[in-house]
């Protein structure tokens, strides 16, 4: 069994090359220790940081491009409804024009519209899609600005208003715009199942892309079956510090003309292996030779694949003895007995938390770096409670130790502390059906 000292694992970080911000991590940041939800809420506008429109051809009309907008709010303890997004396109004069959807009501001049977004979620979703195109005569490099404001009903005060200053610069450009369609998340997949990635590349720009590069990232529970000679592959290292995954870098010399769609030389196939549980496949494309893509928002996708599998999280205690004034080491442990690995590959949250309630008559004089004092509903204030953050992934052979230094203030025969392992709240617990071993005991001065 692979034993990992928590102190030797790297802290949480993001893989900058992964297209959907796939996290590569060591330890969590302590997010699992959040206190009660605050009684505040905030409305936000989700809008592109930049929007490209293609220059109009000589004597012709430019193509419309889609600009996607939405509202969301922070606190799911509140229901927020009746969202209204105001869009001001007066700053596009001489640069671009907008076609309003049916959910937007423009003013007489057609420069300001109020768009009805309905109920407001706590996660961004596309609620308003504008069509934007360059006007005839607007040169490459010409730029205008779209400005936004928003309000909705709900929150602690009954009304939420988005912060001021939200805007999207719109720039006239020329070049290719490669994109790939999003995949529908897949659940309940049996280990051993073969899957085909829906990978097709479309150029919605106004220039031909003379080749493209591909980046692929497959988490540990996915085997990349299809191997292209145009790719170089890095295999997963299940015994390493970073989250194990397959990574491929590829270069294809296929031309993609404006409006054309191409596929890879052969279907991209994956196999859901015996370790699979919460899997993720990230894939992205870019034009070759340093050519700038007009809109990178659709260049990368993440496919979440949940397998029908189980893991077994186990808490381990210990027994120690000493006299009054002695300091003893009580190393509590976590193991995953598999067969599945478990990872929070997208959020980067700890895969689980280990709670340690100290035995009577002891004080913690040294606490592991990834543990801190905690409080939960129902806690006895006379019993010290610590919560220890695990890494964001646990392989089927992971063994993590948290060594506490305990001072014995008074000898209590069979003084018993509790060790409790529970998965992070964002993950469903049914993947660990054997809950009997999720608790253990630390006994100081056992009599038997």
C-alpha positions in Angstrom: 0.0 0.0 0.0 1.4 3.4 -0.9 1.9 5.6 2.1 1.8 9.4 1.6 2.9 11.8 4.3 0.6 14.8 4.2 3.6 17.2 4.6 5.2 15.9 1.4 2.2 16.5 -0.8 2.1 19.7 -2.7 -0.6 22.2 -2.0 -3.5 22.8 -4.3 -2.7 24.3 -7.7 -4.2 24.5 -11.2 -2.7 22.9 -14.3 -2.4 25.9 -16.6 -2.3 23.8 -19.7 -5.6 22.0 -19.0 -8.5 23.4 -20.9 -11.4 23.5 -18.4 -9.1 24.3 -15.4 -8.6 20.7 -14.5 -7.0 20.7 -11.1 -3.8 18.8 -10.6 -3.3 19.1 -6.9 -1.9 18.0 -3.7 -3.9 19.3 -0.7 -7.1 21.2 -0.4 -7.2 24.8 0.8 -9.5 24.2 3.8 -12.7 24.9 1.9 -14.3 22.0 3.7 -14.2 23.9 7.0 -16.6 26.6 6.0 -18.8 27.9 8.8 -22.5 28.6 8.5 -23.7 30.3 5.3 -23.6 34.1 5.6 -26.8 36.0 5.4 -25.7 38.0 2.4 -26.2 37.6 -1.4 -24.9 39.3 -4.5 -26.2 39.4 -8.1 -23.6 39.1 -10.9 -23.5 39.6 -14.6 -21.7 37.0 -16.7 -20.5 38.5 -19.9 -17.5 37.9 -22.2 -14.3 39.8 -21.4 -13.9 40.4 -25.1 -16.0 39.8 -28.2 -14.6 39.5 -31.8 -16.6 40.2 -34.9 -15.3 39.5 -38.4 -14.7 42.3 -40.8 -17.3 42.7 -43.5 -16.0 41.6 -46.9 -15.7 44.2 -49.6 -19.2 44.9 -51.0 -20.7 42.3 -48.7 -22.2 41.8 -45.2 -20.4 40.4 -42.2 -21.7 37.3 -40.5 -23.4 37.5 -37.2 -21.6 36.1 -34.2 -23.2 35.0 -30.9 -22.6 36.9 -27.6 -23.8 34.9 -24.6 -24.9 36.6 -21.4 -26.4 35.5 -18.1 -27.1 36.4 -14.5 -26.3 34.4 -11.3 -26.2 35.0 -7.6 -24.1 33.7 -4.7 -26.2 32.3 -1.9 -28.5 29.3 -2.6 -30.3 29.9 0.7 -32.2 32.6 -1.2 -34.5 32.2 -4.2 -33.9 35.0 -6.8 -36.4 35.6 -9.5 -37.5 38.1 -12.1 -34.0 38.8 -13.4 -33.7 41.8 -15.8 -30.5 42.5 -17.7 -30.1 45.9 -19.3 -27.9 46.0 -22.4 -26.6 49.3 -23.8 -25.0 49.0 -27.3 -24.8 52.7 -28.0 -21.0 52.4 -27.7 -20.9 50.2 -30.9 -21.8 53.1 -33.2 -19.8 52.8 -36.4 -18.3 49.5 -35.3 -21.0 46.8 -35.0 -24.7 46.2 -34.8 -26.9 43.9 -32.7 -29.9 41.7 -33.5 -32.0 41.5 -30.4 -33.6 38.1 -29.3 -37.3 37.9 -28.4 -36.5 38.0 -24.7 -35.1 41.6 -25.0 -37.2 44.7 -25.4 -35.2 47.5 -27.1 -35.9 51.3 -26.9 -37.0 53.2 -30.0 -33.5 53.8 -31.2 -32.6 50.1 -30.8 -29.5 51.0 -28.7 -30.7 49.9 -25.2 -32.8 46.9 -24.3 -34.1 45.2 -21.2 -33.8 41.5 -21.3 -35.9 39.1 -19.2 -33.8 36.3 -17.7 -36.5 34.8 -15.4 -35.3 32.9 -12.4 -31.6 33.5 -11.4 -29.5 30.4 -10.7 -26.4 30.2 -8.4 -24.3 28.9 -11.3 -24.0 30.7 -14.6 -26.1 29.5 -17.4 -26.7 31.1 -20.9 -29.9 33.1 -20.6 -29.5 35.8 -23.3 -27.9 35.3 -26.7 -27.3 38.4 -28.8 -26.3 38.4 -32.4 -23.5 40.9 -33.2 -21.7 41.7 -36.5 -19.4 44.4 -37.8 -21.0 47.1 -39.9 -19.9 47.7 -43.4 -16.8 49.9 -43.6 -15.6 49.1 -40.0 -11.8 48.4 -40.4 -9.9 45.6 -38.6 -9.0 46.9 -35.2 -12.0 49.1 -34.8 -13.5 48.7 -31.3 -16.7 49.6 -29.4 -18.2 48.7 -26.1 -21.4 47.0 -24.7 -22.4 48.0 -21.2 -24.6 46.2 -18.8 -26.6 46.6 -15.6 -29.0 44.2 -13.9 -31.4 43.7 -11.0 -33.5 40.9 -9.7 -36.1 40.1 -7.0 -34.8 38.2 -3.9 -31.9 38.1 -1.5 -31.9 39.4 2.1 -33.3 42.8 1.3 -35.8 41.7 -1.4 -33.9 43.2 -4.3 -30.5 42.5 -5.7 -28.5 44.8 -8.0 -25.4 43.8 -9.9 -22.2 45.9 -9.4 -21.7 48.8 -11.9 -19.1 48.8 -14.6 -19.8 45.5 -16.4 -18.9 45.8 -20.1 -17.7 43.9 -23.1 -15.3 45.4 -25.6 -16.2 44.4 -29.2 -13.3 44.4 -31.7 -13.4 43.9 -35.5 -10.9 41.2 -36.4 -10.0 38.8 -39.2 -8.8 35.2 -38.8 -10.0 31.7 -38.1 -12.2 30.8 -35.2 -12.0 27.2 -34.3 -14.6 25.7 -31.9 -15.7 22.3 -30.5 -19.2 21.5 -29.3 -19.8 20.7 -25.6 -20.5 17.1 -24.5 -23.4 16.1 -22.4 -22.3 14.8 -19.0 -22.6 11.0 -18.6 -23.6 9.1 -15.5 -24.1 5.5 -14.4 -21.4 4.1 -16.7 -20.2 0.6 -15.9 -16.4 0.0 -15.6 -15.3 -1.6 -18.8 -17.5 0.5 -21.0 -16.1 2.1 -24.2 -17.0 5.7 -25.0 -16.5 7.8 -28.1 -15.6 11.5 -27.6 -17.8 13.7 -29.8 -14.8 15.6 -31.3 -15.5 17.8 -34.4 -13.8 21.1 -35.1 -15.7 23.9 -36.8 -14.2 27.2 -38.2 -16.7 30.1 -37.8 -14.1 32.7 -38.7 -13.4 34.3 -42.0 -10.0 32.9 -42.7 -8.7 29.3 -43.3 -7.0 27.6 -40.4 -3.9 25.8 -41.8 -3.8 23.1 -39.2 -4.6 22.9 -35.5 -3.2 21.6 -32.2 -5.0 19.4 -29.7 -4.6 19.0 -25.9 -6.2 16.0 -24.2 -6.4 15.3 -20.4 -8.0 12.1 -19.1 -8.3 11.5 -15.4 -7.1 8.2 -13.9 -10.3 6.2 -14.3 -10.3 6.8 -18.1 -8.0 4.9 -20.5 -7.3 6.7 -23.8 -7.6 3.8 -26.3 -7.2 5.7 -29.6 -3.6 6.7 -30.2 -2.7 9.1 -33.1 0.8 9.2 -34.6 0.4 13.0 -34.5 0.3 13.0 -30.7 2.8 12.5 -27.9 1.5 11.0 -24.7 2.3 11.2 -21.0 0.9 8.3 -19.0 -0.7 8.7 -15.5 1.6 8.2 -12.4 -0.6 6.8 -9.7 2.2 6.9 -7.2 3.3 10.5 -7.8 2.5 13.8 -6.1 0.2 15.2 -8.7 -3.2 13.9 -9.7 -2.7 11.0 -12.2 -3.9 11.5 -15.7 -3.2 10.8 -19.3 -2.0 13.9 -21.2 -1.6 14.1 -25.0 -0.3 17.0 -27.2 -1.1 16.7 -30.9 -0.6 18.6 -34.1 -2.7 18.0 -37.2 -2.0 19.7 -40.6 -5.6 19.6 -41.9 -6.9 22.9 -43.4 -10.2 24.1 -42.1 -11.9 26.6 -44.4 -14.4 29.2 -43.1 -17.7 27.4 -42.3 -16.1 23.9 -42.6 -16.1 21.1 -40.0 -13.5 18.4 -39.7 -13.1 15.4 -37.5 -10.0 13.6 -36.2 -8.4 10.9 -38.4 -10.2 8.2 -36.4 -12.9 8.3 -33.6 -11.4 9.2 -30.2 -12.3 6.3 -27.9 -12.0 6.0 -24.1 -12.4 3.0 -21.8 -13.9 3.5 -18.3 -11.5 1.3 -16.3 -11.9 -0.5 -13.0 -10.7 2.5 -10.9 -13.3 4.9 -12.4 -15.7 6.9 -10.4 -16.0 10.7 -10.9 -14.0 11.1 -14.1 -13.3 14.1 -16.4 -12.0 14.3 -19.9 -10.7 17.7 -21.0 -10.0 18.5 -24.7 -9.1 21.7 -26.5 -7.9 23.0 -29.8 -5.9 26.0 -31.2 -4.8 27.1 -34.7 -1.1 26.3 -35.5 1.8 28.6 -36.1 0.8 31.1 -33.4 -2.3 32.2 -35.3 -4.7 33.9 -32.9 -8.2 32.4 -32.6 -10.9 35.0 -32.8 -12.8 33.6 -29.9 -11.2 31.1 -27.4 -14.4 30.6 -25.3 -15.3 27.5 -27.3 -11.8 26.1 -27.8 -11.9 23.8 -24.7 -14.4 21.5 -23.3 -14.8 19.2 -20.2 -16.7 16.0 -20.3 -17.8 14.7 -16.9 -18.2 10.9 -16.7 -19.5 9.3 -13.5 -19.0 5.5 -13.3 -21.2 3.0 -11.4 -18.5 2.0 -9.0 -17.6 2.2 -5.3 -14.7 3.2 -3.1 -14.1 2.4 0.6 -13.0 5.2 2.8 -11.6 3.9 6.1 -10.7 5.7 9.4 -7.8 4.4 11.5 -7.2 5.1 15.1 -4.4 4.0 17.4 -3.5 3.2 21.1 -0.9 5.1 23.1 0.2 5.2 26.7 2.0 7.6 29.0 2.2 9.3 32.4 1.0 12.7 33.4 3.1 15.4 31.6 4.2 13.0 28.8 3.7 13.9 25.2 2.8 11.0 22.9 2.3 10.7 19.2 -1.2 9.7 18.1 -1.2 9.2 14.3 -4.7 9.0 12.9 -5.0 7.7 9.4 -7.2 7.6 6.3 -7.1 4.9 3.6 -9.1 4.2 0.5 -9.5 0.5 0.0 -11.0 1.0 -3.5 -11.6 -0.4 -5.9 -12.3 3.1 -7.3 -10.2 6.2 -6.8 -12.1 9.4 -5.9 -11.2 12.9 -7.1 -12.7 16.4 -7.1 -10.9 17.1 -10.4 -12.9 20.2 -11.3 -13.5 22.0 -8.0 -10.2 21.1 -6.3 -12.0 20.5 -3.0 -10.6 18.0 -0.5 -11.8 14.5 -1.3 -12.8 14.0 2.3 -12.3 15.4 5.8 -11.1 13.5 8.8 -12.5 14.8 12.2 -10.6 14.0 15.3 -12.2 14.4 18.8 -9.4 14.3 21.4 -9.5 11.7 24.2 -10.4 13.0 27.7 -7.4 14.3 29.7 -5.3 15.3 26.7 -4.2 18.5 24.9 -2.9 18.7 21.4 0.5 20.4 21.6 1.4 19.9 17.9 -1.2 19.7 15.1 -0.5 18.5 11.5 -0.3 21.3 8.9 -3.5 20.3 7.2 -5.6 20.1 10.4 -7.2 22.9 12.4 -9.6 23.5 15.2 -13.2 23.0 14.2 -16.7 23.2 15.6 -19.8 21.2 14.5 -23.4 21.3 15.6 -23.8 19.1 18.7 -20.1 19.3 19.7 -19.3 19.1 23.4 -17.3 22.3 24.2 -15.2 20.3 26.7 -13.9 18.0 24.0 -11.3 19.5 21.5 -12.2 18.9 17.9 -9.9 19.1 14.9 -10.7 18.7 11.2 -8.0 17.5 8.8 -8.2 18.2 5.1 -7.3 15.3 2.7 -5.8 15.8 -0.8 -8.3 16.4 -3.6 -7.8 12.8 -4.8 -7.5 9.4 -3.2 -6.3 6.4 -5.2 -7.4 2.9 -4.4 -4.1 2.5 -2.4 -3.9 5.9 -0.7 -2.8 6.0 2.9 -2.6 9.4 4.6 -1.4 9.9 8.2 -2.0 12.9 10.5 0.3 12.6 13.5 -0.9 14.6 16.5 1.3 15.3 19.5 -0.9 14.9 22.6 0.1 15.9 26.1 -1.4 13.8 28.9 -2.7 16.3 31.4 -4.3 13.6 33.6 -4.4 9.8 33.3 -7.9 8.5 32.4 -7.9 4.8 31.8 -9.2 3.9 28.4 -9.6 7.6 27.5 -11.2 7.4 24.0 -11.2 9.8 21.2 -13.1 9.5 17.9 -11.9 9.6 14.3 -14.6 10.2 11.7 -14.1 10.3 7.9 -16.7 11.9 5.7 -16.6 12.7 2.0 -16.7 16.4 0.9 -20.2 17.7 0.9 -20.2 18.4 -2.8 -20.0 14.7 -3.6 -22.7 12.1 -3.0 -21.8 9.6 -0.3 -23.4 6.4 -1.8 -20.1 5.6 -3.6 -18.9 4.4 -0.1 -21.5 1.9 0.9 -19.5 0.5 3.9 -19.9 3.2 6.5 -19.1 0.9 9.4 -15.3 1.6 9.0 -15.7 5.3 8.6 -15.1 5.7 12.3 -12.3 4.6 14.6 -11.0 5.2 18.1 -7.8 6.7 19.6 -7.4 5.2 23.1 -5.0 6.7 25.6 -3.8 4.3 28.4 -5.8 1.3 27.4 -6.4 -1.2 30.2 -6.9 -4.3 28.1 
